[in-house]
Amino acid sequence: MGCAAHTTLDVAGNYTTLELKVNFIRPIFESTGVVRAEGQVVHAGRRTASAEGRLVDEAGKLYAHGSTTCIIL
């Protein structure tokens, strides 16, 4: 989620996490296979950016989801 927010910044831009919330839906085992992290920017302003994220397997099954608010320094 932080990486998604980072994509909205200039090359010299910095940020840090202001708030973070994660919901764990089911456990991930070695037998789960490849898990993909997806992040999407919800809002990108002058002082804050917020994003959502999901962890899904190859079949699209959800393992975790969350949101973050980052403060732009």
N, C-alpha and C positions, 0 to 999 in steps of 0.2 A: 504494500500500500504506500509505503514511504517512497519506493522507487517510482510509482505512478505519479505521486505529487512532485517528485524531483524533476520529472520530464517537463514541468511547466516553468521551470526556472531558467534564467540566463546562465551562461557558462560559469560565471563567478558566483552564482547564487547559492546561498546556504539556507538550511532549514533544520528544525528539530521537532520532535513529537510533542504536541501539546496534550493530546488525548488519544487513547487507544482502547478498542473494545474488540474482543475475539470470542466467538461462540464455537466450541468444539462439538461437532455433531456425532462423529464415530471415530474409533481408533484406527490408526494406520499401522499395518503390519508389513513385514518384509514381503509377504505373499500378496499384498495390495497391488504391487507393481508401481508403475510410473505415476506420480502425482504431479499435477500442473498447478502452479500459482498464477492466478489472474488478478490483475489490479486495474481499476478504472477511476479516473478523476471525476469527482462529483462537482466540485467547485474549486476554482483557482482565482483567488483575489490578490490584492496588493499585499496584504499582511498575513492571510491564512490560505491554506489549501486543504481540502478534504477529499478522501478517497475511500473506496470500498474494495474488498478483496475476497477471493474464494480459493479454496483448495479442492480440486476435483480430480478424479481418476480418468483413465482413458475412455471409460463409458459415460463420463459426465456425472458420476455419483458424487455428491457433495460430502466433504469431510470436515470442513471448517469455513466460516465466513466472518468477516469483521469490518470495522470502519476505523478511520483515523482522522484526526485534525492535526495539521502541521502548521507551525508558525514560521513565517519567512523572515529570516534575519537580515 
